[in-house]
Amino acid sequence: MHNQDWITRSRAALWHPCTQMKHLEAEPPLPIARGEGPWLVDYDSRRYLDAISSWWVNLFGHAEPRINAAVIDQLGRIEHVILAGCTHGPVVELSERLAALTGLGHAFYGSDGASATEIALKMSFQYWRNVGRPEKTHFVSLANGYHGETLGALSVTDVAIFKETYAPLLRPSRQVMSPDARQALPGETDGDVARRAARDLEACLQTHAATTAALILEPLVQGAAGMAMYDPLYLTLARDLCDRYQVHLIADEIAVGFGRTGTMFACEQAGIRPDFMCLSKGLTGGYLPLSCVLTTDEVYDSFYDDATARGFLHSHSYTGNPLACRAALAVLDIFAQDDVIAVNRARAARFTDMLAPVAAHGRVRHFRRRGMIWAFDVADAAPGFAADFHRHALARGVLLRPIGASVYFMPPYVIGEAEMALLVDVTLDLLGRR
C-alpha cells in the first residue's frame, strides 16, 4: 500500500493526539513504514530526518540492533506479569541501576510521562498526610511549565492551550516566575535571572509553605515553553528553599533526562538531588511506553506500615512491563558501552559550530543550546509560522515541529555531520522565506 491509502484509512479510523483533526484535510499525517537510524521512511520510500527524536523519545536511532536484540530475547522469556505480588529480573535490575545513577531508590513504574507526574504528586501529597501534616496539599510550578495532560499533571501545567478548556476539572496550583534566560533585563546575566526567579519562589513559600506539598519543575529546559533554558544556579537555589521551607522538590526529567542536556540527568549540573525524579521518554530509547518515579528513603519509609491504607495504593496494568524494562536496560548498556555522554559533548560542540550561520541570521533571536538541544526564536514570525515551517521542512525531507515562534532541534544521538548539514541548509532556506 502507498502513502495515500494509509492517510485515507487513518483519517477514517484514528483520532490523532494534540491535533485538530479537520486540519488533516489540508495537512495530511505522514505515513511511516519503517525507521533507519535518524531517518524515517514512508510507504513511498521517501526519507525524513527525525530532527525531533519522534517527540523527544528516540536516543539511538530507529531499529537500533542492540535494543532490538534485548526485546526479542525477552519475548522468549516473559512478555508481562502483574507486578502486584510478583516481581521479575528486568524490573529489579533496572530499578537497581537507576538507583545507582540517581542516588534515589524504590522505583515506582507507570506507562508514560503524565502518569509519572501523577505518581509523584500523589506520593508527595500522601507523604505529608502520613507524617501528620495533612494541610500540605498544594503544589507550586514554574510559569510556562508543562508536566502532562492528565488532570493532576495538567493542574501543575501552565500552558493555556492545553489547560483552559479543562479548567473546571483541575485543582488550583500556584505558578512562580520561570528562570527562562530570555527574560534577562539589560545588563543581566543568566544567573541574575535565576536569582530573580528564586526570589519570587521564596516570596511564594514564605506565604504558602505551610500548605504546600511540593515544587515541581523541568530542570534546565522547559520544553513546551519553546525550549526555555536557564542557569543551573536556579536548581541550587530552589533546592535550598525547598529544604528551608519543608517543601518537596519534584524534578520532571521526562524530556531532559538520559543525556539530553549534556549530563545523564539535568539535576547533576547543579549538584542537587530532588526528593522525586520523574523519568520517561528516553528511558526505553523510544521503544516502549514506560515511566518511573524515584524517591528518597525518607519518603518510602513514611508509607511502610502494617496498615494497607498507609501504602501507596496506585497501579497501572502494565507497571514494570518486562519488555519495556529490557529495552531500558539495553539503553543503559549503550550509554556505558559507547561512552555516550563524552561522545555527545564533542558532537554537540561540532554541531553548534555548524549552526553558526543560523545563529547569525537576521531573523534569529536567542539562539541557545543545552547539551543535545538547540533552539532559537524567529523575531518576525507571522501567525501560522509553526505549521508553515513544519510543512516546508517536510517537503525538504526534515521532520520539525516548532513551538510557536521557537524552532528547536532535538535529534537522536546518532545523527551525523551529513544529516546535521542537511538540517542547517533546510533551516537557512526556510528562514529566507517570508
VOGU-3710 file (C-alpha; in Angstrom, 3 decimals, decimal comma):
1> mhnqdwitrs> 0,000/0,000/0,000  1,086/3,573/-0,663  1,001/6,721/1,459  -2,417/7,893/0,287  -4,048/4,586/1,207  -2,816/4,854/4,793  -3,717/8,538/5,011  -7,298/7,812/3,955  -7,664/4,930/6,385  -6,046/6,910/9,201
11> raalwhpctq> -8,496/9,799/8,811  -11,414/7,390/8,937  -10,290/5,341/11,937  -7,823/7,284/14,081  -8,016/10,311/16,386  -4,519/11,822/16,425  -3,050/13,334/19,619  -2,681/17,077/20,074  -4,329/17,621/16,679  -7,306/19,463/15,253
21> mkhleaeppl> -8,471/16,634/13,016  -10,054/18,987/10,468  -6,594/20,403/9,727  -5,572/16,984/8,401  -7,709/17,656/5,358  -5,131/20,216/4,240  -2,092/18,805/6,075  -2,296/15,001/5,985  -0,395/12,907/8,519  2,957/11,474/7,449
31> piargegpwl> 2,625/7,687/6,986  5,754/5,952/8,293  6,642/2,448/7,159  9,968/1,974/8,920  12,917/3,697/10,559  16,665/3,549/9,941  18,928/5,297/12,451  17,988/9,015/12,450  15,728/8,534/9,412  12,027/7,796/8,971
41> vdydsrryld> 10,868/6,202/5,705  7,338/6,474/4,310  5,369/3,942/2,272  6,525/5,569/-0,966  10,168/5,172/0,161  10,782/8,866/0,849  13,130/9,578/3,754  12,779/12,198/6,502  15,368/13,229/9,055  13,811/12,760/12,516
51> aisswwvnlf> 15,124/16,039/13,934  12,803/15,868/16,977  13,513/12,260/18,010  9,851/11,307/17,499  8,552/13,599/20,252  11,861/13,567/22,148  11,923/9,825/22,889  14,408/8,288/20,442  18,010/8,361/21,644  19,979/5,946/19,493
61> ghaeprinaa> 18,091/5,873/16,228  15,278/3,741/14,900  15,713/-0,056/14,743  18,817/0,021/16,955  20,206/-3,563/16,790  21,156/-3,893/20,471  17,770/-2,718/21,743  16,057/-4,907/19,148  18,021/-7,930/20,380  17,160/-7,276/24,034
71> vidqlgrieh> 13,419/-7,006/23,360  13,440/-10,078/21,098  15,268/-12,092/23,762  12,753/-11,010/26,408  9,851/-12,040/24,153  11,014/-15,609/24,513  11,014/-15,412/28,305  8,038/-13,443/29,692  6,178/-10,627/27,945  4,280/-9,379/31,006
81> vilagcthgp> 3,289/-10,322/34,530  1,318/-8,492/37,203  3,708/-6,548/39,437  1,357/-6,517/42,438  2,557/-9,607/44,278  5,061/-10,667/41,585  8,478/-9,464/40,504  10,929/-10,284/37,714  14,563/-9,869/36,762  14,361/-6,944/34,310
91> vvelserlaa> 12,391/-4,666/36,640  14,662/-5,429/39,597  17,838/-4,865/37,586  16,518/-1,635/36,068  15,495/-0,323/39,493  18,935/-1,112/40,912  20,714/0,628/38,055  18,518/3,736/38,168  19,093/3,983/41,919  22,856/3,806/41,381
101> ltglghafyg> 22,675/6,556/38,748  20,431/8,957/40,687  21,033/8,345/44,390  17,282/7,765/44,714  15,590/4,436/45,188  12,484/2,268/45,275  11,443/2,868/41,676  7,709/3,042/41,006  6,701/2,468/37,385  3,972/3,880/35,172
111> sdgasateia> 3,269/3,942/31,467  4,152/7,479/30,296  5,339/10,877/31,436  1,974/12,166/32,618  1,465/9,073/34,756  4,885/9,663/36,330  3,826/13,195/37,227  0,600/11,879/38,763  2,566/9,349/40,811  4,992/11,957/42,153
121> lkmsfqywrn> 2,225/14,417/43,055  0,225/11,717/44,839  3,279/10,406/46,677  4,196/13,871/47,923  0,614/14,585/48,999  0,335/11,294/50,877  3,776/11,599/52,453  2,687/14,761/54,261  -0,542/13,088/55,319  1,340/10,034/56,588
131> vgrpekthfv> 3,717/12,159/58,681  0,928/14,182/60,266  0,981/17,283/58,032  -2,312/16,836/56,123  -2,636/20,576/55,485  0,220/20,406/52,929  -1,915/19,694/49,861  -0,975/22,343/47,286  1,662/22,461/44,551  3,852/25,147/43,047
141> slangyhget> 5,182/25,053/39,492  7,027/27,361/37,122  5,308/29,781/34,769  5,016/28,192/31,307  5,851/24,761/32,718  4,500/21,558/31,207  4,070/18,259/33,065  1,460/16,297/31,095  -2,217/16,360/30,253  -3,937/14,035/32,709
151> lgalsvtdva> -5,870/16,012/35,316  -3,272/16,081/38,075  -0,419/16,787/35,673  -2,468/19,431/33,886  -3,176/21,119/37,211  0,541/21,962/37,555  0,996/22,723/33,843  0,927/26,360/32,762  0,283/26,211/29,007  -3,044/27,828/28,248
161> ifketyapll> -3,925/25,963/25,052  -3,840/22,648/26,927  -5,326/23,881/30,186  -8,098/26,428/29,610  -10,759/24,043/28,311  -10,414/21,758/31,336  -10,009/24,457/33,995  -13,242/23,481/35,847  -11,865/19,944/36,306  -8,471/20,982/37,639
171> rpsrqvmspd> -7,100/21,567/41,089  -5,651/25,071/41,557  -1,882/25,394/41,776  0,468/28,339/42,158  2,914/29,427/39,484  6,130/31,314/40,170  8,475/33,132/37,820  10,313/30,977/35,316  14,111/31,371/35,296  13,970/31,397/31,453
181> arqalpgetd> 17,150/33,253/30,465  15,335/35,023/27,603  13,794/37,278/30,264  17,116/38,939/31,053  16,852/42,677/31,596  19,563/44,962/30,180  22,827/44,084/31,892  21,508/40,889/33,491  23,241/37,521/33,136  21,508/34,133/33,072
191> gdvarraard> 22,499/33,799/36,721  20,862/37,115/37,541  17,590/35,879/36,019  17,907/32,688/38,081  18,364/34,717/41,274  15,393/36,939/40,445  13,203/33,888/39,835  14,424/32,301/43,074  13,392/35,427/44,977  9,901/35,052/43,529
201> leaclqthaa> 9,832/31,413/44,645  10,976/32,441/48,122  8,208/35,034/48,375  5,665/32,364/47,460  6,993/29,883/50,007  7,212/32,491/52,747  3,449/32,885/52,428  2,300/29,419/51,419  4,845/26,833/52,622  2,586/25,607/55,414
211> ttaalilepl> 0,055/24,379/52,836  2,480/23,466/50,040  3,455/19,851/49,413  5,940/20,277/46,580  7,533/22,406/43,898  7,589/20,658/40,501  9,857/21,855/37,690  11,580/20,797/34,475  15,306/21,058/35,218  17,319/23,374/32,900
221> vqgaagmamy> 14,944/23,247/29,891  11,207/23,933/29,816  10,185/22,073/26,678  6,676/23,261/25,841  7,707/26,828/26,728  9,722/26,829/23,499  12,823/25,132/24,898  13,240/27,814/27,558  16,723/27,283/29,014  18,027/28,519/32,350
231> dplyltlard> 21,075/28,595/34,572  21,683/25,565/36,863  22,002/28,055/39,709  18,212/28,164/39,898  18,088/24,466/40,775  20,634/25,012/43,560  18,628/27,912/44,970  15,311/26,073/44,613  16,723/23,041/46,439  17,885/25,257/49,314
241> lcdryqvhli> 14,497/26,994/49,519  12,588/23,708/49,468  14,761/22,432/52,315  14,328/25,636/54,296  10,550/25,720/53,947  9,978/21,943/54,179  8,605/21,507/50,663  9,401/18,589/48,346  11,268/19,197/45,092  9,963/17,151/42,145
251> adeiavgfgr> 12,325/17,080/39,170  10,446/16,333/35,954  13,320/14,870/33,920  10,926/13,214/31,471  12,172/15,212/28,473  15,614/16,245/29,710  16,939/13,030/31,267  19,219/10,414/29,731  21,909/12,700/28,404  19,721/15,196/26,603
261> tgtmfaceqa> 21,115/18,245/28,462  24,745/17,071/28,435  24,770/15,061/31,663  22,935/11,843/32,366  20,335/13,808/34,328  19,898/17,571/34,265  19,963/17,902/38,061  23,594/16,783/38,049  24,618/20,141/36,578  23,501/21,846/39,788
271> girpdfmcls> 24,850/19,122/42,080  21,439/18,582/43,669  19,262/15,605/44,466  15,492/16,111/44,227  13,000/14,372/46,500  11,301/12,841/43,462  12,621/12,291/39,945  10,212/11,560/37,080  11,594/9,669/34,077  10,107/8,525/30,771
281> kgltggylpl> 10,646/9,297/27,033  14,322/8,319/26,542  14,104/5,710/29,302  13,465/2,961/26,718  15,207/4,729/23,841  11,860/5,382/22,175  10,900/1,711/22,004  8,128/1,048/24,504  5,927/3,078/26,885  7,485/3,200/30,352
291> scvlttdevy> 7,872/5,791/33,072  9,406/5,753/36,504  9,397/7,789/39,709  12,357/7,530/42,068  12,300/8,965/45,575  14,147/9,099/48,870  14,243/6,524/51,632  12,534/9,061/53,887  9,530/9,244/51,589  9,445/5,480/51,110
301> dsfyddatar> 9,656/4,834/54,855  6,624/7,034/55,553  4,454/4,556/53,597  5,957/1,420/55,187  3,416/0,238/57,765  1,088/-2,588/58,802  -1,914/-0,564/57,657  -2,747/-1,076/53,985  -4,253/2,417/53,755  -0,845/3,960/54,525
311> gflhshsytg> 0,648/2,224/51,493  0,772/3,795/48,041  -2,390/2,365/46,507  -1,728/3,321/42,904  -1,332/0,955/39,972  -1,142/0,549/36,200  -1,940/-2,757/34,495  1,405/-2,738/32,667  3,501/-1,490/35,592  7,117/-2,622/35,177
321> nplacraala> 6,473/-4,416/31,877  9,404/-6,811/31,254  9,747/-5,947/27,556  9,956/-2,233/28,328  12,401/-2,847/31,184  14,669/-4,896/28,913  14,655/-2,063/26,378  15,590/0,359/29,164  18,407/-1,909/30,350  19,728/-2,037/26,780
331> vldifaqddv> 19,650/1,783/26,687  21,750/1,970/29,865  24,161/-0,591/28,388  24,619/1,572/25,294  25,372/4,617/27,446  28,166/2,638/29,116  29,481/0,807/26,046  29,579/3,841/23,749  30,625/6,482/26,339  27,621/8,428/25,103
341> iavnraraar> 27,885/11,463/27,388  31,502/12,202/26,387  30,905/11,490/22,698  27,823/13,726/22,703  29,805/16,545/24,273  32,162/16,606/21,293  29,321/16,042/18,812  27,272/18,898/20,252  30,209/21,312/20,084  30,798/20,423/16,429
351> ftdmlapvaa> 27,137/20,796/15,537  26,946/24,139/17,327  29,789/25,359/15,124  27,885/24,133/12,061  24,818/26,061/13,224  26,729/29,374/13,422  25,081/30,723/10,215  21,656/30,025/11,753  22,613/31,768/14,992  23,815/34,788/12,998
361> hgrvrhfrrr> 20,730/35,013/10,775  18,920/38,339/10,903  15,579/36,764/11,862  17,008/34,695/14,701  16,843/35,728/18,345  18,019/33,942/21,497  19,935/31,144/19,783  20,619/28,701/22,608  21,906/25,218/23,356  21,891/22,844/26,292
371> gmiwafdvad> 23,570/19,513/25,575  21,893/17,943/22,533  19,078/20,517/22,359  19,316/23,581/20,116  16,659/26,280/19,824  16,071/29,808/18,576  13,189/32,255/18,237  12,110/33,835/14,960  11,693/37,564/15,510  9,045/38,284/12,891
381> aapgfaadfh> 7,121/35,010/12,930  3,660/35,528/11,436  0,513/33,701/12,577  0,704/30,112/11,404  4,519/30,187/11,383  4,962/26,820/13,118  2,669/24,910/10,733  4,205/26,623/7,706  7,764/25,863/8,837  6,832/22,245/9,534
391> rhalargvll> 5,214/21,802/6,129  8,101/23,262/4,138  10,732/21,378/6,167  8,885/18,125/5,496  8,929/18,855/1,779  12,730/19,064/2,093  12,969/15,761/3,980  13,231/17,041/7,562  10,699/16,472/10,368  10,487/19,557/12,600
401> rpigasvyfm> 7,669/20,833/14,835  8,310/24,418/16,005  6,621/25,562/19,210  5,030/28,874/18,312  7,860/31,095/17,082  10,531/28,830/18,606  12,337/26,385/16,332  14,216/23,574/18,038  16,382/20,614/17,085  16,425/17,563/19,343
411> ppyvigeaem> 17,803/14,805/17,079  18,753/11,237/18,000  22,299/10,988/19,324  23,351/9,009/16,236  22,885/11,966/13,890  25,996/12,504/11,748  27,563/15,566/10,161  25,880/14,958/6,800  22,438/14,910/8,440  23,285/17,971/10,504
421> allvdvtldl> 24,423/19,784/7,372  21,049/18,998/5,787  19,281/20,374/8,858  21,328/23,580/8,678  20,710/24,025/4,950  16,956/23,453/5,239  16,689/25,812/8,207  18,571/28,609/6,430  16,438/28,122/3,347  13,211/28,350/5,356
431> lgrr> 14,429/31,401/7,277  14,868/33,027/3,891  11,163/32,619/3,153  8,757/35,395/4,116
//
